Amino acid sequence: MHKPSIAVFGAGLIGRRHIAEATRQASLCAIVDPSPAAAEMAGNMGVRHFLTPQECLDACRPDGVVVATPNQLHAEHAVLCLHAGIPVLIEKPIADTLESADQIVAAEAASGVPALIGHHRRHNPIIAAAKSAIDAGRLGRIVAVQGQFWLYKPDDYFDASWRSAAGAGPTMINFIHDVDLLRHFCGDIADVQAMRSNAQRGGQVEDTAAILMRFDSGALGTFSISDTIVAPWSWEMTSGENPIYPHRPGTCYAIGGTHASLSVPDLKLWAHDGERSWWNDIRATSLDAQDQDAFAAQFRHFLAVLDGARPLVSAREGRESLAAVLSVVEAGLRIPPGKLGLNT
């Protein structure tokens, strides 16, 4: 069987994961990254190495390209491929600004070539089971959703200075995943309000945020983010998706409907016995979801997109999730007590 040829732009941490999947599931034809380490990697793997995306496309024509370069380069590299007629898998977030995201959306529309955005959690069977229950009407009309990202990042995590600089913080690094799932469950977001605080670490970016969302459907959402709280309530720990994090089964999202509520990722569907009333007992049934590597499933889906399938996460979807996150980022940081000479 013919295996599609895949070039990977960017050989950093996430790029190497895409390289591994391209090697297993397809035919890796090129690695594009200016670093000596990338050149050495390509040599060891027996694939071509290029310093720039343009150099790669001038020399060969892959069936698909994974764009895993820094966020600020996503638009330039994705648009280059789309205009060349090559489908792309763009690592999340789709771009660093809405203007750049709009360039990708426009290039996809003009070229008719598909772009898949790498929000890999949507490919997790847990998310598929939850979405199926919502779409089947088992929850009734969605009224509200709430979620948490609470965990503690150790001090040495911030040895990489960019993680404390503008453009980083748990909102951009982590919440981008969560807001994409909330949109997947509840639809587009009409309005976002937020408060951010850097009171614990005092960096240029927040360590904690409180977010309020109103969805187009009328449903309301709340979300609490902090990477300075010792707690197990995050997708990372509750889902067991990535083995580098300790697995503590539980919930990080709760989706409330007029007929039932669903907690995720433990997939417990709560409903009253008989008439819906707080006087009647309420019980949970568990939804089924098979154990599957979401990142590998996302790459399989990309290969299907190359064969004509519709992207599960389109460029427009990626753009809307970025817009919601940027609305939170634009909310001003809270000035810690004492910075204005106030007594506390």
Secondary structure in CASP SS format (residue, H / E / C, confidence):
PFRMAT SS
TARGET T0000
AUTHOR 0000-0000-0000
METHOD secondary structure of the structure
MODEL  1
M C 1.00
H C 1.00
K C 1.00
P C 1.00
S E 1.00
I E 1.00
A E 1.00
V E 1.00
F E 1.00
G C 1.00
A C 1.00
G C 1.00
L H 1.00
I H 1.00
G H 1.00
R H 1.00
R H 1.00
H H 1.00
I H 1.00
A H 1.00
E H 1.00
A H 1.00
T H 1.00
R H 1.00
Q H 1.00
A C 1.00
S E 1.00
L E 1.00
C E 1.00
A E 1.00
I E 1.00
V E 1.00
D C 1.00
P C 1.00
S C 1.00
P H 1.00
A H 1.00
A H 1.00
A H 1.00
E H 1.00
M H 1.00
A H 1.00
G H 1.00
N H 1.00
M H 1.00
G C 1.00
V C 1.00
R E 1.00
H E 1.00
F E 1.00
L C 1.00
T C 1.00
P H 1.00
Q H 1.00
E H 1.00
C H 1.00
L H 1.00
D H 1.00
A H 1.00
C C 1.00
R C 1.00
P C 1.00
D C 1.00
G E 1.00
V E 1.00
V E 1.00
V E 1.00
A C 1.00
T C 1.00
P C 1.00
N H 1.00
Q H 1.00
L H 1.00
H H 1.00
A H 1.00
E H 1.00
H H 1.00
A H 1.00
V H 1.00
L H 1.00
C H 1.00
L H 1.00
H H 1.00
A C 1.00
G C 1.00
I C 1.00
P C 1.00
V E 1.00
L E 1.00
I E 1.00
E E 1.00
K C 1.00
P C 1.00
I C 1.00
A C 1.00
D C 1.00
T C 1.00
L H 1.00
E H 1.00
S H 1.00
A H 1.00
D H 1.00
Q H 1.00
I H 1.00
V H 1.00
A H 1.00
A H 1.00
E H 1.00
A H 1.00
A H 1.00
S H 1.00
G C 1.00
V C 1.00
P C 1.00
A E 1.00
L E 1.00
I E 1.00
G E 1.00
H C 1.00
H H 1.00
R H 1.00
R H 1.00
H H 1.00
N C 1.00
P H 1.00
I H 1.00
I H 1.00
A H 1.00
A H 1.00
A H 1.00
K H 1.00
S H 1.00
A H 1.00
I H 1.00
D H 1.00
A C 1.00
G C 1.00
R C 1.00
L C 1.00
G C 1.00
R C 1.00
I E 1.00
V E 1.00
A E 1.00
V E 1.00
Q E 1.00
G E 1.00
Q E 1.00
F E 1.00
W E 1.00
L C 1.00
Y E 1.00
K C 1.00
P C 1.00
D H 1.00
D H 1.00
Y H 1.00
F H 1.00
D H 1.00
A C 1.00
S H 1.00
W H 1.00
R H 1.00
S H 1.00
A C 1.00
A C 1.00
G C 1.00
A C 1.00
G H 1.00
P H 1.00
T H 1.00
M H 1.00
I H 1.00
N H 1.00
F H 1.00
I H 1.00
H H 1.00
D H 1.00
V H 1.00
D H 1.00
L H 1.00
L H 1.00
R H 1.00
H H 1.00
F H 1.00
C H 1.00
G C 1.00
D C 1.00
I E 1.00
A E 1.00
D E 1.00
V E 1.00
Q E 1.00
A E 1.00
M E 1.00
R E 1.00
S E 1.00
N C 1.00
A C 1.00
Q C 1.00
R C 1.00
G C 1.00
G C 1.00
Q C 1.00
V C 1.00
E C 1.00
D C 1.00
T E 1.00
A E 1.00
A E 1.00
I E 1.00
L E 1.00
M E 1.00
R E 1.00
F E 1.00
D C 1.00
S C 1.00
G C 1.00
A C 1.00
L E 1.00
G E 1.00
T E 1.00
F E 1.00
S E 1.00
I E 1.00
S E 1.00
D C 1.00
T E 1.00
I C 1.00
V C 1.00
A C 1.00
P C 1.00
W C 1.00
S C 1.00
W H 1.00
E H 1.00
M H 1.00
T H 1.00
S H 1.00
G C 1.00
E C 1.00
N C 1.00
P C 1.00
I C 1.00
Y C 1.00
P C 1.00
H C 1.00
R C 1.00
P C 1.00
G C 1.00
T E 1.00
C E 1.00
Y E 1.00
A E 1.00
I E 1.00
G E 1.00
G E 1.00
T C 1.00
H C 1.00
A C 1.00
S E 1.00
L E 1.00
S E 1.00
V E 1.00
P E 1.00
D C 1.00
L C 1.00
K E 1.00
L E 1.00
W E 1.00
A E 1.00
H E 1.00
D C 1.00
G C 1.00
E C 1.00
R C 1.00
S C 1.00
W C 1.00
W C 1.00
N C 1.00
D C 1.00
I E 1.00
R E 1.00
A E 1.00
T E 1.00
S E 1.00
L C 1.00
D C 1.00
A C 1.00
Q C 1.00
D C 1.00
Q C 1.00
D C 1.00
A H 1.00
F H 1.00
A H 1.00
A H 1.00
Q H 1.00
F H 1.00
R H 1.00
H H 1.00
F H 1.00
L H 1.00
A H 1.00
V H 1.00
L H 1.00
D C 1.00
G C 1.00
A C 1.00
R C 1.00
P C 1.00
L C 1.00
V C 1.00
S C 1.00
A H 1.00
R H 1.00
E H 1.00
G H 1.00
R H 1.00
E H 1.00
S H 1.00
L H 1.00
A H 1.00
A H 1.00
V H 1.00
L H 1.00
S H 1.00
V H 1.00
V H 1.00
E C 1.00
A C 1.00
G C 1.00
L E 1.00
R E 1.00
I C 1.00
P C 1.00
P C 1.00
G C 1.00
K C 1.00
L C 1.00
G C 1.00
L C 1.00
N C 1.00
T C 1.00
END
